[in-house]
Amino acid sequence: MGGPALDELEEIRAKRMRKLMDQVSASNIDKPIVVSDRNFDQTVKTYPLVVVDCWAAWCAPCRAIAPVVEQLAKEYSGKIVFGKLNVDENPETAERFGIMAIPTLLVMKKGEEIDRVVGALPKSQLESKIVSYA
């Protein structure tokens, strides 16, 4: 009964709602979110710019940069969403992106990997690399 015009209207409404939700959601996130094999694709497509910290509990350098990632999430709330992916608990995503060393931070823009940072960098170096994409 609705036809093509109604479908198009529904598509426009859905697109506007997604854009609105992106703005609202990104502005409220001031700490890293948990990313998993199950929600990875949805997460990196929901937010315009996501930095995913691939880590493991036994990894000392991962623990060393964790507070830096927390600080950056707070400082860039509304511009960049930070996520944490435990590679031991989420091997599919780690394998899919060829994570060979941790910590690795995947810089994802509109669902696509545009850069990665491997190793524990000081905050200033990490920040300058990531902020250039915001």
Secondary structure, DSSP 8 states (H G I E B T S, - for coil): --HHHHHHHHHHHHHHHHHHHHHHHHHH--S-EEE-TTTHHHHHHHSSEEEEEEE-TT-HHHHHHHHHHHHHHHHTTTT-EEEEEETTT-HHHHHHTT--SSSEEEEEETTEEEEEEES---HHHHHHHHHTT-
